[in-house]
């Protein structure tokens, strides 16, 4: 975030909770296999991780079929570090 420029909501953007590296972010999803469906409410886990709450990285909040893409797409609240190294 630039400190030289002033912009609307700058104070809010500087809140500690919004600067945490592992905070949840809203991300767009598409299935690796276009013939597969996404399901709202499904939890995101790292590939190969045990199905435990400790490994939970987020949840799919909404899904829809895209007629133009011909596959399902979704939105999720996803927790990862700023480098984006963890991939659901």
Biopython code that builds the backbone (N, CA, C, O; Angstrom):
import numpy as np
from Bio.PDB.StructureBuilder import StructureBuilder

atoms = [
    (1, "UNK", "N", (0.854, -1.172, 0.000)),
    (1, "UNK", "CA", (0.000, 0.000, 0.000)),
    (1, "UNK", "C", (0.896, 1.229, 0.000)),
    (1, "UNK", "O", (1.806, 1.347, 0.820)),
    (2, "UNK", "N", (0.636, 2.122, -0.906)),
    (2, "UNK", "CA", (1.425, 3.333, -1.025)),
    (2, "UNK", "C", (1.138, 4.264, 0.153)),
    (2, "UNK", "O", (-0.019, 4.491, 0.509)),
    (3, "UNK", "N", (2.197, 4.798, 0.750)),
    (3, "UNK", "CA", (2.017, 5.764, 1.835)),
    (3, "UNK", "C", (2.058, 7.185, 1.302)),
    (3, "UNK", "O", (1.723, 8.126, 2.021)),
    (4, "UNK", "N", (2.469, 7.355, 0.033)),
    (4, "UNK", "CA", (2.582, 8.682, -0.552)),
    (4, "UNK", "C", (1.233, 9.222, -1.005)),
    (4, "UNK", "O", (1.018, 10.434, -0.995)),
    (5, "UNK", "N", (0.336, 8.353, -1.395)),
    (5, "UNK", "CA", (-0.956, 8.785, -1.918)),
    (5, "UNK", "C", (-2.052, 8.673, -0.865)),
    (5, "UNK", "O", (-2.036, 7.782, -0.016)),
    (6, "UNK", "N", (-2.986, 9.580, -0.941)),
    (6, "UNK", "CA", (-4.154, 9.523, -0.077)),
    (6, "UNK", "C", (-5.299, 8.932, -0.880)),
    (6, "UNK", "O", (-5.455, 9.246, -2.060)),
    (7, "UNK", "N", (-6.085, 8.097, -0.269)),
    (7, "UNK", "CA", (-7.236, 7.545, -0.957)),
    (7, "UNK", "C", (-8.327, 7.248, 0.062)),
    (7, "UNK", "O", (-8.091, 7.160, 1.267)),
    (8, "UNK", "N", (-9.506, 7.102, -0.470)),
    (8, "UNK", "CA", (-10.679, 6.823, 0.362)),
    (8, "UNK", "C", (-10.472, 5.506, 1.118)),
    (8, "UNK", "O", (-10.025, 4.525, 0.524)),
    (9, "UNK", "N", (-10.776, 5.469, 2.367)),
    (9, "UNK", "CA", (-10.683, 4.286, 3.241)),
    (9, "UNK", "C", (-9.244, 3.866, 3.553)),
    (9, "UNK", "O", (-9.013, 2.714, 3.919)),
    (10, "UNK", "N", (-8.298, 4.751, 3.419)),
    (10, "UNK", "CA", (-6.907, 4.402, 3.718)),
    (10, "UNK", "C", (-6.752, 3.962, 5.168)),
    (10, "UNK", "O", (-6.009, 3.023, 5.455)),
    (11, "UNK", "N", (-7.439, 4.626, 6.076)),
    (11, "UNK", "CA", (-7.341, 4.273, 7.494)),
    (11, "UNK", "C", (-7.853, 2.852, 7.712)),
    (11, "UNK", "O", (-7.237, 2.075, 8.443)),
    (12, "UNK", "N", (-8.967, 2.512, 7.086)),
    (12, "UNK", "CA", (-9.528, 1.174, 7.246)),
    (12, "UNK", "C", (-8.610, 0.105, 6.650)),
    (12, "UNK", "O", (-8.481, -0.986, 7.207)),
    (13, "UNK", "N", (-7.975, 0.418, 5.521)),
    (13, "UNK", "CA", (-7.092, -0.549, 4.864)),
    (13, "UNK", "C", (-5.849, -0.830, 5.707)),
    (13, "UNK", "O", (-5.203, -1.863, 5.527)),
    (14, "UNK", "N", (-5.513, 0.064, 6.611)),
    (14, "UNK", "CA", (-4.333, -0.119, 7.447)),
    (14, "UNK", "C", (-4.593, -0.862, 8.746)),
    (14, "UNK", "O", (-3.679, -1.027, 9.553)),
    (15, "UNK", "N", (-5.826, -1.316, 8.965)),
    (15, "UNK", "CA", (-6.132, -2.034, 10.202)),
    (15, "UNK", "C", (-5.297, -3.307, 10.297)),
    (15, "UNK", "O", (-5.069, -3.970, 9.285)),
    (16, "UNK", "N", (-4.839, -3.656, 11.494)),
    (16, "UNK", "CA", (-3.994, -4.848, 11.664)),
    (16, "UNK", "C", (-4.615, -6.126, 11.113)),
    (16, "UNK", "O", (-3.905, -6.944, 10.529)),
    (17, "UNK", "N", (-5.902, -6.315, 11.280)),
    (17, "UNK", "CA", (-6.543, -7.546, 10.802)),
    (17, "UNK", "C", (-6.471, -7.667, 9.282)),
    (17, "UNK", "O", (-6.417, -8.778, 8.754)),
    (18, "UNK", "N", (-6.468, -6.540, 8.573)),
    (18, "UNK", "CA", (-6.400, -6.574, 7.108)),
    (18, "UNK", "C", (-4.962, -6.678, 6.600)),
    (18, "UNK", "O", (-4.740, -6.844, 5.400)),
    (19, "UNK", "N", (-3.995, -6.582, 7.496)),
    (19, "UNK", "CA", (-2.605, -6.676, 7.093)),
    (19, "UNK", "C", (-1.965, -8.006, 7.481)),
    (19, "UNK", "O", (-0.798, -8.254, 7.177)),
    (20, "UNK", "N", (-2.738, -8.860, 8.155)),
    (20, "UNK", "CA", (-2.215, -10.161, 8.565)),
    (20, "UNK", "C", (-1.958, -11.034, 7.338)),
    (20, "UNK", "O", (-2.759, -11.062, 6.404)),
    (21, "UNK", "N", (-0.844, -11.738, 7.354)),
    (21, "UNK", "CA", (-0.454, -12.567, 6.211)),
    (21, "UNK", "C", (-1.403, -13.737, 5.996)),
    (21, "UNK", "O", (-1.613, -14.156, 4.858)),
    (22, "UNK", "N", (-1.978, -14.271, 7.066)),
    (22, "UNK", "CA", (-2.810, -15.468, 6.912)),
    (22, "UNK", "C", (-4.310, -15.180, 6.974)),
    (22, "UNK", "O", (-5.099, -16.077, 7.270)),
    (23, "UNK", "N", (-4.708, -13.935, 6.696)),
    (23, "UNK", "CA", (-6.136, -13.616, 6.737)),
    (23, "UNK", "C", (-6.862, -14.269, 5.563)),
    (23, "UNK", "O", (-6.251, -14.606, 4.550)),
    (24, "UNK", "N", (-8.164, -14.440, 5.716)),
    (24, "UNK", "CA", (-8.958, -15.000, 4.631)),
    (24, "UNK", "C", (-9.163, -13.959, 3.539)),
    (24, "UNK", "O", (-9.307, -12.765, 3.802)),
    (25, "UNK", "N", (-9.170, -14.455, 2.300)),
    (25, "UNK", "CA", (-9.390, -13.605, 1.144)),
    (25, "UNK", "C", (-10.501, -14.214, 0.281)),
    (25, "UNK", "O", (-10.697, -15.429, 0.268)),
    (26, "UNK", "N", (-11.216, -13.357, -0.431)),
    (26, "UNK", "CA", (-12.219, -13.836, -1.368)),
    (26, "UNK", "C", (-11.512, -14.168, -2.677)),
    (26, "UNK", "O", (-10.847, -13.309, -3.257)),
    (27, "UNK", "N", (-11.648, -15.402, -3.145)),
    (27, "UNK", "CA", (-10.982, -15.846, -4.371)),
    (27, "UNK", "C", (-11.995, -16.519, -5.298)),
    (27, "UNK", "O", (-13.018, -17.042, -4.855)),
    (28, "UNK", "N", (-11.689, -16.491, -6.568)),
    (28, "UNK", "CA", (-12.493, -17.188, -7.558)),
    (28, "UNK", "C", (-11.945, -18.591, -7.777)),
    (28, "UNK", "O", (-10.736, -18.808, -7.700)),
    (29, "UNK", "N", (-12.836, -19.544, -8.052)),
    (29, "UNK", "CA", (-12.438, -20.939, -8.254)),
    (29, "UNK", "C", (-12.992, -21.474, -9.565)),
    (29, "UNK", "O", (-14.038, -21.042, -10.050)),
    (30, "UNK", "N", (-12.266, -22.416, -10.114)),
    (30, "UNK", "CA", (-12.763, -23.228, -11.219)),
    (30, "UNK", "C", (-12.194, -24.622, -11.025)),
    (30, "UNK", "O", (-11.085, -24.767, -10.511)),
    (31, "UNK", "N", (-12.917, -25.632, -11.419)),
    (31, "UNK", "CA", (-12.420, -26.998, -11.198)),
    (31, "UNK", "C", (-11.258, -27.320, -12.139)),
    (31, "UNK", "O", (-11.216, -26.836, -13.271)),
    (32, "UNK", "N", (-10.325, -28.134, -11.668)),
    (32, "UNK", "CA", (-9.230, -28.582, -12.532)),
    (32, "UNK", "C", (-9.775, -29.395, -13.696)),
    (32, "UNK", "O", (-9.286, -29.303, -14.822)),
    (33, "UNK", "N", (-10.792, -30.189, -13.406)),
    (33, "UNK", "CA", (-11.459, -30.992, -14.428)),
    (33, "UNK", "C", (-12.805, -30.323, -14.712)),
    (33, "UNK", "O", (-13.693, -30.352, -13.859)),
    (34, "UNK", "N", (-12.975, -29.720, -15.896)),
    (34, "UNK", "CA", (-14.220, -29.002, -16.192)),
    (34, "UNK", "C", (-15.489, -29.847, -16.110)),
    (34, "UNK", "O", (-16.586, -29.293, -16.030)),
    (35, "UNK", "N", (-15.367, -31.159, -16.129)),
    (35, "UNK", "CA", (-16.565, -31.993, -16.030)),
    (35, "UNK", "C", (-17.020, -32.174, -14.583)),
    (35, "UNK", "O", (-18.090, -32.731, -14.339)),
    (36, "UNK", "N", (-16.225, -31.713, -13.625)),
    (36, "UNK", "CA", (-16.565, -31.836, -12.204)),
    (36, "UNK", "C", (-17.322, -30.603, -11.729)),
    (36, "UNK", "O", (-17.146, -29.507, -12.263)),
    (37, "UNK", "N", (-18.158, -30.793, -10.729)),
    (37, "UNK", "CA", (-18.951, -29.709, -10.163)),
    (37, "UNK", "C", (-18.326, -29.219, -8.861)),
    (37, "UNK", "O", (-17.742, -30.005, -8.115)),
    (38, "UNK", "N", (-18.447, -27.926, -8.590)),
    (38, "UNK", "CA", (-18.075, -27.344, -7.298)),
    (38, "UNK", "C", (-19.327, -27.310, -6.425)),
    (38, "UNK", "O", (-20.438, -27.182, -6.937)),
    (39, "UNK", "N", (-19.150, -27.425, -5.108)),
    (39, "UNK", "CA", (-20.282, -27.425, -4.179)),
    (39, "UNK", "C", (-20.101, -26.349, -3.116)),
    (39, "UNK", "O", (-19.078, -26.301, -2.433)),
    (40, "UNK", "N", (-21.111, -25.483, -2.983)),
    (40, "UNK", "CA", (-21.084, -24.465, -1.931)),
    (40, "UNK", "C", (-21.073, -25.154, -0.576)),
    (40, "UNK", "O", (-21.785, -26.135, -0.365)),
    (41, "UNK", "N", (-20.269, -24.642, 0.332)),
    (41, "UNK", "CA", (-20.166, -25.219, 1.668)),
    (41, "UNK", "C", (-19.018, -26.204, 1.804)),
    (41, "UNK", "O", (-18.667, -26.598, 2.916)),
    (42, "UNK", "N", (-18.425, -26.608, 0.676)),
    (42, "UNK", "CA", (-17.287, -27.536, 0.728)),
    (42, "UNK", "C", (-16.067, -26.812, 1.304)),
    (42, "UNK", "O", (-15.852, -25.629, 1.044)),
    (43, "UNK", "N", (-15.287, -27.533, 2.078)),
    (43, "UNK", "CA", (-14.082, -26.962, 2.674)),
    (43, "UNK", "C", (-12.880, -27.216, 1.774)),
    (43, "UNK", "O", (-12.805, -28.235, 1.088)),
    (44, "UNK", "N", (-11.944, -26.276, 1.787)),
    (44, "UNK", "CA", (-10.743, -26.361, 0.962)),
    (44, "UNK", "C", (-9.591, -26.910, 1.796)),
    (44, "UNK", "O", (-9.259, -26.370, 2.851)),
    (45, "UNK", "N", (-8.994, -27.979, 1.311)),
    (45, "UNK", "CA", (-7.866, -28.620, 1.988)),
    (45, "UNK", "C", (-6.695, -28.727, 1.018)),
    (45, "UNK", "O", (-6.908, -28.830, -0.190)),
    (46, "UNK", "N", (-5.465, -28.706, 1.521)),
    (46, "UNK", "CA", (-4.320, -28.923, 0.636)),
    (46, "UNK", "C", (-4.391, -30.333, 0.031)),
    (46, "UNK", "O", (-4.909, -31.260, 0.654)),
    (47, "UNK", "N", (-3.869, -30.477, -1.181)),
    (47, "UNK", "CA", (-3.860, -31.782, -1.839)),
    (47, "UNK", "C", (-3.080, -32.771, -0.984)),
    (47, "UNK", "O", (-1.953, -32.492, -0.575)),
    (48, "UNK", "N", (-3.680, -33.923, -0.714)),
    (48, "UNK", "CA", (-3.029, -34.971, 0.053)),
    (48, "UNK", "C", (-3.118, -34.821, 1.562)),
    (48, "UNK", "O", (-2.659, -35.699, 2.293)),
    (49, "UNK", "N", (-3.697, -33.730, 2.043)),
    (49, "UNK", "CA", (-3.798, -33.514, 3.495)),
    (49, "UNK", "C", (-4.919, -34.366, 4.083)),
    (49, "UNK", "O", (-5.906, -34.674, 3.415)),
    (50, "UNK", "N", (-4.745, -34.734, 5.331)),
    (50, "UNK", "CA", (-5.791, -35.472, 6.044)),
    (50, "UNK", "C", (-7.017, -34.583, 6.200)),
    (50, "UNK", "O", (-6.893, -33.362, 6.304)),
    (51, "UNK", "N", (-8.185, -35.184, 6.215)),
    (51, "UNK", "CA", (-9.434, -34.448, 6.350)),
    (51, "UNK", "C", (-9.668, -34.079, 7.806)),
    (51, "UNK", "O", (-10.528, -34.652, 8.475)),
    (52, "UNK", "N", (-8.888, -33.112, 8.287)),
    (52, "UNK", "CA", (-8.968, -32.634, 9.666)),
    (52, "UNK", "C", (-9.215, -31.137, 9.672)),
    (52, "UNK", "O", (-8.808, -30.436, 8.745)),
    (53, "UNK", "N", (-9.876, -30.643, 10.702)),
    (53, "UNK", "CA", (-10.153, -29.217, 10.819)),
    (53, "UNK", "C", (-8.862, -28.394, 10.831)),
    (53, "UNK", "O", (-8.855, -27.257, 10.358)),
    (54, "UNK", "N", (-7.784, -28.945, 11.358)),
    (54, "UNK", "CA", (-6.511, -28.221, 11.403)),
    (54, "UNK", "C", (-5.972, -27.920, 10.004)),
    (54, "UNK", "O", (-5.201, -26.976, 9.832)),
    (55, "UNK", "N", (-6.368, -28.709, 9.008)),
    (55, "UNK", "CA", (-5.887, -28.520, 7.641)),
    (55, "UNK", "C", (-6.809, -27.652, 6.791)),
    (55, "UNK", "O", (-6.520, -27.392, 5.623)),
    (56, "UNK", "N", (-7.901, -27.210, 7.369)),
    (56, "UNK", "CA", (-8.887, -26.418, 6.634)),
    (56, "UNK", "C", (-8.290, -25.074, 6.224)),
    (56, "UNK", "O", (-7.765, -24.343, 7.063)),
    (57, "UNK", "N", (-8.369, -24.749, 4.925)),
    (57, "UNK", "CA", (-7.860, -23.472, 4.428)),
    (57, "UNK", "C", (-8.964, -22.535, 3.977)),
    (57, "UNK", "O", (-8.679, -21.413, 3.557)),
    (58, "UNK", "N", (-10.215, -22.963, 4.053)),
    (58, "UNK", "CA", (-11.302, -22.079, 3.662)),
    (58, "UNK", "C", (-12.542, -22.858, 3.291)),
    (58, "UNK", "O", (-12.620, -24.075, 3.459)),
    (59, "UNK", "N", (-13.515, -22.111, 2.777)),
    (59, "UNK", "CA", (-14.794, -22.719, 2.412)),
    (59, "UNK", "C", (-15.315, -22.072, 1.128)),
    (59, "UNK", "O", (-15.147, -20.871, 0.912)),
    (60, "UNK", "N", (-15.951, -22.885, 0.278)),
    (60, "UNK", "CA", (-16.581, -22.374, -0.935)),
    (60, "UNK", "C", (-17.902, -21.738, -0.521)),
    (60, "UNK", "O", (-18.758, -22.396, 0.072)),
    (61, "UNK", "N", (-18.064, -20.457, -0.836)),
    (61, "UNK", "CA", (-19.245, -19.722, -0.384)),
    (61, "UNK", "C", (-20.372, -19.720, -1.395)),
    (61, "UNK", "O", (-21.539, -19.666, -1.007)),
    (62, "UNK", "N", (-20.057, -19.775, -2.682)),
    (62, "UNK", "CA", (-21.108, -19.790, -3.699)),
    (62, "UNK", "C", (-20.586, -20.413, -4.980)),
    (62, "UNK", "O", (-19.392, -20.351, -5.274)),
    (63, "UNK", "N", (-21.493, -21.014, -5.739)),
    (63, "UNK", "CA", (-21.126, -21.639, -7.016)),
    (63, "UNK", "C", (-22.227, -21.357, -8.043)),
    (63, "UNK", "O", (-23.373, -21.073, -7.694)),
    (64, "UNK", "N", (-21.844, -21.443, -9.306)),
    (64, "UNK", "CA", (-22.806, -21.299, -10.402)),
    (64, "UNK", "C", (-22.216, -21.957, -11.637)),
    (64, "UNK", "O", (-20.997, -22.053, -11.783)),
    (65, "UNK", "N", (-23.086, -22.405, -12.516)),
    (65, "UNK", "CA", (-22.628, -22.940, -13.789)),
    (65, "UNK", "C", (-22.467, -21.771, -14.753)),
    (65, "UNK", "O", (-23.370, -20.946, -14.888)),
    (66, "UNK", "N", (-21.332, -21.699, -15.418)),
    (66, "UNK", "CA", (-21.069, -20.638, -16.386)),
    (66, "UNK", "C", (-21.382, -21.139, -17.793)),
    (66, "UNK", "O", (-20.669, -21.998, -18.312)),
    (67, "UNK", "N", (-22.429, -20.619, -18.411)),
    (67, "UNK", "CA", (-22.747, -21.060, -19.769)),
    (67, "UNK", "C", (-21.662, -20.699, -20.782)),
    (67, "UNK", "O", (-21.437, -21.432, -21.744)),
    (68, "UNK", "N", (-20.994, -19.571, -20.564)),
    (68, "UNK", "CA", (-19.949, -19.179, -21.518)),
    (68, "UNK", "C", (-18.691, -20.031, -21.372)),
    (68, "UNK", "O", (-18.013, -20.298, -22.364)),
    (69, "UNK", "N", (-18.366, -20.463, -20.150)),
    (69, "UNK", "CA", (-17.183, -21.304, -19.935)),
    (69, "UNK", "C", (-17.516, -22.793, -20.030)),
    (69, "UNK", "O", (-16.625, -23.624, -20.209)),
    (70, "UNK", "N", (-18.789, -23.119, -19.911)),
    (70, "UNK", "CA", (-19.267, -24.502, -19.959)),
    (70, "UNK", "C", (-18.719, -25.361, -18.812)),
    (70, "UNK", "O", (-18.469, -26.554, -18.986)),
    (71, "UNK", "N", (-18.535, -24.740, -17.634)),
    (71, "UNK", "CA", (-18.189, -25.484, -16.426)),
    (71, "UNK", "C", (-18.564, -24.659, -15.204)),
    (71, "UNK", "O", (-18.937, -23.491, -15.316)),
    (72, "UNK", "N", (-18.459, -25.284, -14.038)),
    (72, "UNK", "CA", (-18.819, -24.624, -12.790)),
    (72, "UNK", "C", (-17.719, -23.661, -12.358)),
    (72, "UNK", "O", (-16.534, -23.907, -12.587)),
    (73, "UNK", "N", (-18.129, -22.561, -11.730)),
    (73, "UNK", "CA", (-17.208, -21.597, -11.136)),
    (73, "UNK", "C", (-17.697, -21.296, -9.725)),
    (73, "UNK", "O", (-18.853, -21.565, -9.397)),
    (74, "UNK", "N", (-16.831, -20.745, -8.895)),
    (74, "UNK", "CA", (-17.253, -20.460, -7.534)),
    (74, "UNK", "C", (-16.444, -19.357, -6.883)),
    (74, "UNK", "O", (-15.434, -18.900, -7.417)),
    (75, "UNK", "N", (-16.908, -18.944, -5.725)),
    (75, "UNK", "CA", (-16.204, -18.000, -4.861)),
    (75, "UNK", "C", (-15.934, -18.702, -3.539)),
    (75, "UNK", "O", (-16.734, -19.515, -3.077)),
    (76, "UNK", "N", (-14.794, -18.376, -2.939)),
    (76, "UNK", "CA", (-14.439, -19.002, -1.665)),
    (76, "UNK", "C", (-13.717, -18.003, -0.776)),
    (76, "UNK", "O", (-13.043, -17.097, -1.265)),
    (77, "UNK", "N", (-13.860, -18.173, 0.522)),
    (77, "UNK", "CA", (-13.029, -17.480, 1.503)),
    (77, "UNK", "C", (-11.866, -18.424, 1.768)),
    (77, "UNK", "O", (-12.054, -19.523, 2.290)),
    (78, "UNK", "N", (-10.670, -17.992, 1.409)),
    (78, "UNK", "CA", (-9.492, -18.858, 1.426)),
    (78, "UNK", "C", (-8.397, -18.224, 2.266)),
    (78, "UNK", "O", (-8.131, -17.028, 2.151)),
    (79, "UNK", "N", (-7.762, -19.027, 3.109)),
    (79, "UNK", "CA", (-6.695, -18.549, 3.982)),
    (79, "UNK", "C", (-5.366, -19.083, 3.451)),
    (79, "UNK", "O", (-5.183, -20.291, 3.303)),
    (80, "UNK", "N", (-4.445, -18.163, 3.169)),
    (80, "UNK", "CA", (-3.099, -18.532, 2.707)),
    (80, "UNK", "C", (-2.159, -17.386, 3.016)),
    (80, "UNK", "O", (-2.604, -16.269, 3.282)),
    (81, "UNK", "N", (-0.877, -17.650, 2.984)),
    (81, "UNK", "CA", (0.071, -16.559, 3.218)),
    (81, "UNK", "C", (0.093, -15.637, 1.992)),
    (81, "UNK", "O", (-0.469, -15.977, 0.951)),
    (82, "UNK", "N", (0.737, -14.483, 2.113)),
    (82, "UNK", "CA", (0.734, -13.497, 1.046)),
    (82, "UNK", "C", (1.397, -13.983, -0.233)),
    (82, "UNK", "O", (1.080, -13.487, -1.315)),
    (83, "UNK", "N", (2.302, -14.936, -0.134)),
    (83, "UNK", "CA", (2.959, -15.439, -1.338)),
    (83, "UNK", "C", (2.023, -16.319, -2.150)),
    (83, "UNK", "O", (2.289, -16.604, -3.318)),
    (84, "UNK", "N", (0.917, -16.754, -1.527)),
    (84, "UNK", "CA", (-0.024, -17.617, -2.224)),
    (84, "UNK", "C", (0.490, -19.030, -2.383)),
    (84, "UNK", "O", (0.041, -19.768, -3.260)),
    (85, "UNK", "N", (1.452, -19.414, -1.518)),
    (85, "UNK", "CA", (2.090, -20.715, -1.676)),
    (85, "UNK", "C", (1.139, -21.881, -1.429)),
    (85, "UNK", "O", (1.314, -22.953, -2.008)),
    (86, "UNK", "N", (0.146, -21.686, -0.587)),
    (86, "UNK", "CA", (-0.814, -22.774, -0.337)),
    (86, "UNK", "C", (-1.892, -22.697, -1.386)),
    (86, "UNK", "O", (-2.512, -21.650, -1.568)),
    (87, "UNK", "N", (-2.125, -23.802, -2.085)),
    (87, "UNK", "CA", (-3.146, -23.820, -3.135)),
    (87, "UNK", "C", (-4.180, -24.875, -2.801)),
    (87, "UNK", "O", (-3.833, -26.008, -2.468)),
    (88, "UNK", "N", (-5.474, -24.501, -2.889)),
    (88, "UNK", "CA", (-6.527, -25.476, -2.574)),
    (88, "UNK", "C", (-6.639, -26.546, -3.637)),
    (88, "UNK", "O", (-7.475, -27.443, -3.525)),
]
sb = StructureBuilder()
sb.init_structure("model")
sb.init_model(0)
sb.init_chain("A")
sb.init_seg("    ")
for serial, (resi, resn, name, xyz) in enumerate(atoms, 1):
    if name == "N":
        sb.init_residue(resn, " ", resi, " ")
    sb.init_atom(name, np.array(xyz, "f"), 0.0, 1.0, " ", f" {name:<3s}", serial, name[0])
structure = sb.get_structure()
